[in-house]
Amino acid sequence: MNTPVDVTDLWTLGVIVGLTVVTVLSRAFFFISNRPWTLPEWAQRGLQYAPIAALAAVIAPEVLVANGAFVTTWQDARIFGAAAGVAFFVWRKGRGQAVLGTIVAGMAVYLPLHIGLGW
């Protein structure tokens, strides 16, 4: 027995195909042209801050919010771990293995406070 095709299935398939086309065209746009293409200076300067902005957008809510509300106590291991990570990054001035060192320094402070003291 054949069952009729559900409209939702056709809609979902159409959305998937449409998104695929948009993705392929937007990513291949730079390869279509024969001449070299460069970003304007202001865009290049702005893109230098994109990684740190994305990192802050991911980490800030995790450090500052617990159970849907802002952290109101200083006995939170996440605050001290984040502070240690920031201090390490500032100390290294972003050179060398600063990102890896930031993670290691932050976790070296966070884990003893979280596991040892139960913060």
Buried (B, 14 or more C-beta within 10 A) or exposed (E): EEEEEEEEEEEEEEEEEEEEEEEEEEEEEEEEEEEEEEEEEEEEEEEEEEEEEEEEEEBEEEBBEEEEEEBEEEEBBBBBBBBBBEBBBEEBEEEEEBBEBBBBBBBEBBEBBBEEEEB
